[in-house]
């Protein structure tokens, strides 16, 4: 069995060396050590490690959080954060990058090894789901109503018209796409879905809801009602402005 390749990102040389020695003893292969976010991205692109151990607070203009976000988006490599800061503000910023672990310094070798194994296991289990649940958007010209979206469902691609999507609801690590033809569950985030549906007649009205504007029957703050089934959806205070920018009020 091949060894697991790990990239260490730590700006304190003595700490990086200790981590390296601990992981080598445990049977891991260290493909590189980076002391800055920029170097971490470069090594990740070059070496394609199985996992990145990332210190949150790095010297230089790029933080570990920013570097981890770029690595996740471009390479889909799991990242485990290392940090001496356990405050809520740091944690809130870090979790946006969807890390696979979060280890507080100082830590024991067993904690480090366990976190790595759990991260690798989680990533391995999620990969097939992500690949089978991707949205595929072929380039399409014309009006929004004619735009086609393909969704992976039950091991086959299901074709949907953008106009048939009524609203989308967040459910932990998944989103539920409610259409006139039924409901589809997709492994994704609301942030990603919102970006993919941008400009297609949809608007984010709440942290947990995206709706198609022409499916809104009425608005009575702090809620809106969907036409047809009368579904009531809350309007988040931070999304109210975006909603009213999308509709015409006489």
C-alpha positions in Angstrom: 0.0 0.0 0.0 1.4 3.4 -0.9 2.1 6.0 1.8 -0.2 8.9 2.4 1.4 12.1 1.1 1.1 15.1 3.4 2.0 18.8 2.9 2.9 20.7 6.1 2.3 24.4 6.2 3.8 26.0 9.3 5.9 29.2 9.6 7.8 28.1 12.8 10.6 25.9 11.6 11.0 24.0 14.8 7.3 23.1 15.0 7.3 22.1 11.3 10.2 19.8 12.0 8.6 18.2 15.0 5.4 17.5 13.0 7.5 16.1 10.1 9.4 13.7 12.4 6.2 12.6 14.1 4.4 11.8 10.8 7.4 10.0 9.3 7.5 7.8 12.3 3.8 7.1 11.8 4.4 6.0 8.2 3.4 9.1 6.3 5.3 10.7 3.4 6.0 14.4 3.7 6.0 16.0 0.2 7.0 19.4 1.4 7.0 22.1 4.1 5.8 25.6 3.4 6.1 28.6 5.6 3.8 31.0 3.7 0.3 30.7 2.1 1.7 31.5 -1.3 4.3 28.7 -1.1 1.7 26.3 0.2 -0.5 26.9 -2.8 2.5 26.4 -5.1 3.6 23.1 -3.5 0.0 21.8 -3.4 -0.3 22.4 -7.1 3.0 20.8 -7.8 2.9 17.8 -5.4 -0.8 17.1 -5.2 -0.7 15.8 -1.7 -3.4 13.6 -0.1 -3.8 16.1 2.8 -2.6 19.5 3.9 -1.8 20.3 7.5 -2.3 24.1 7.6 -1.3 26.6 10.3 -4.0 29.3 10.4 -1.7 32.2 11.4 1.1 32.5 8.8 3.7 35.2 8.3 3.1 37.3 5.2 0.1 38.8 3.4 -1.8 35.5 3.0 -3.3 33.7 6.0 -3.6 29.9 6.3 -7.4 30.3 5.9 -7.0 32.1 2.6 -4.5 29.5 1.3 -6.7 26.6 2.4 -9.7 28.1 0.6 -7.8 28.4 -2.7 -6.4 24.8 -2.3 -9.9 23.5 -1.6 -11.5 25.2 -4.6 -8.8 24.5 -7.2 -7.5 21.1 -6.0 -10.2 19.5 -3.8 -7.5 18.5 -1.3 -8.6 18.0 2.4 -7.2 20.5 4.8 -6.7 20.1 8.6 -6.0 23.3 10.4 -3.4 23.7 13.1 -3.8 26.7 15.5 -2.9 28.1 18.9 -6.1 30.2 18.7 -9.3 28.6 19.8 -11.5 31.8 19.9 -14.8 31.8 18.2 -13.8 34.5 15.7 -10.9 32.5 14.3 -13.0 29.3 14.2 -15.9 31.1 12.4 -13.5 32.3 9.7 -11.8 28.9 9.3 -15.0 26.9 9.0 -16.0 28.8 5.9 -13.2 26.9 4.0 -14.9 23.6 5.0 -11.8 22.1 6.7 -11.6 18.4 7.5 -10.2 19.0 11.0 -9.2 21.6 13.5 -6.4 20.8 16.0 -5.5 23.1 18.9 -1.8 23.6 19.7 -0.1 22.2 21.7 -1.3 18.7 20.6 -0.2 15.1 21.2 1.0 12.9 18.4 -2.0 10.6 18.8 -4.4 13.6 18.3 -2.6 14.6 15.2 -2.6 11.1 13.7 -6.2 10.5 14.6 -7.3 13.8 13.0 -5.5 12.9 9.8 -7.0 9.5 9.6 -10.5 10.9 10.2 -10.0 13.6 7.6 -8.8 11.1 5.0 -11.7 8.8 5.7 -14.3 11.6 5.5 -12.8 12.8 2.2 -12.8 9.3 0.8 -16.4 8.8 1.6 -17.6 12.2 0.4 -15.8 12.1 -3.0 -18.2 9.6 -4.7 -21.2 11.6 -3.5 -19.7 14.9 -4.7 -18.9 13.5 -8.1 -22.3 12.0 -8.5 -24.1 15.1 -7.3 -22.5 17.7 -9.4 -24.5 20.2 -11.4 -23.6 20.2 -15.1 -24.3 23.5 -16.9 -23.9 23.2 -20.6 -23.5 26.6 -22.3 -26.9 27.7 -23.5 -28.1 30.8 -25.3 -31.5 32.4 -25.2 -34.0 33.2 -22.5 -33.7 31.9 -18.9 -36.7 29.7 -19.5 -34.8 27.6 -22.1 -31.7 27.1 -20.0 -31.1 23.5 -19.1 -29.6 22.1 -15.9 -28.5 18.5 -15.5 -28.6 16.9 -12.0 -27.1 13.6 -11.0 -29.9 11.5 -9.4 -30.0 7.8 -8.8 -26.9 7.3 -10.9 -28.3 9.1 -14.0 -28.4 12.6 -15.2 -31.8 14.2 -15.0 -32.5 17.2 -17.2 -34.3 20.1 -15.7 -35.4 23.5 -17.1 -34.3 26.3 -14.9 -37.9 27.6 -15.1 -39.1 24.4 -13.4 -37.1 25.0 -10.2 -39.3 26.6 -7.6 -37.1 27.0 -4.6 -34.0 25.5 -3.0 -33.6 24.7 0.6 -30.4 24.0 2.7 -30.2 20.8 4.7 -26.9 20.5 6.5 -24.3 19.4 3.9 -26.9 19.0 1.2 -29.5 21.2 -0.7 -33.0 20.1 -1.7 -34.0 21.3 -5.1 -37.8 21.6 -5.3 -39.2 21.5 -8.8 -42.5 21.1 -10.5 -41.4 17.5 -11.3 -40.3 16.5 -7.8 -37.5 17.0 -5.2 -33.8 16.3 -5.8 -31.1 16.2 -3.1 -27.7 17.4 -4.1 -24.4 17.4 -2.1 -23.5 21.1 -2.2 -23.6 24.4 -0.4 -26.0 27.2 -0.7 -23.0 29.5 -1.6 -22.1 27.3 -4.6 -25.7 26.9 -5.7 -26.3 30.6 -5.5 -23.2 31.3 -7.7 -24.3 28.7 -10.3 -27.8 30.1 -10.5 -26.7 33.7 -10.6 -28.4 35.6 -13.4 -31.0 32.9 -14.0 -34.0 34.5 -12.3 -33.2 33.3 -8.7 -32.6 35.2 -5.5 -31.3 34.2 -2.1 -33.9 35.3 0.4 -32.6 33.6 3.5 -29.4 31.7 4.6 -31.4 28.5 4.0 -33.5 29.4 0.9 -33.1 30.4 -2.7 -36.3 31.1 -4.7 -37.2 31.7 -8.3 -38.5 35.2 -8.5 -41.4 34.4 -10.8 -42.6 31.7 -8.4 -43.3 34.2 -5.6 -47.0 34.6 -5.1 -47.0 37.3 -2.4 -44.7 38.9 0.2 -45.9 39.8 3.7 -42.8 40.5 5.7 -41.0 38.7 7.3 -42.2 35.9 4.9 -43.0 35.3 1.3 -45.4 32.7 -0.2 -44.7 30.4 -3.1 -47.4 30.1 -5.7 -49.1 26.7 -6.2 -48.5 24.9 -2.9 -48.5 28.0 -0.7 -45.1 27.3 0.8 -44.1 30.0 3.3 -40.5 31.0 3.2 -38.8 33.4 5.7 -37.0 36.5 4.4 -33.7 37.0 6.2 -32.9 40.6 7.2 -29.5 40.5 5.4 -31.2 39.3 2.1 -34.2 41.6 2.1 -32.4 44.2 0.0 -31.4 41.7 -2.6 -34.9 40.4 -2.9 -36.5 43.8 -3.4 -33.8 44.7 -6.0 -35.0 41.7 -8.0 -38.7 42.5 -8.1 -40.7 45.5 -9.4 -42.9 47.2 -7.0 -45.6 49.7 -8.2 
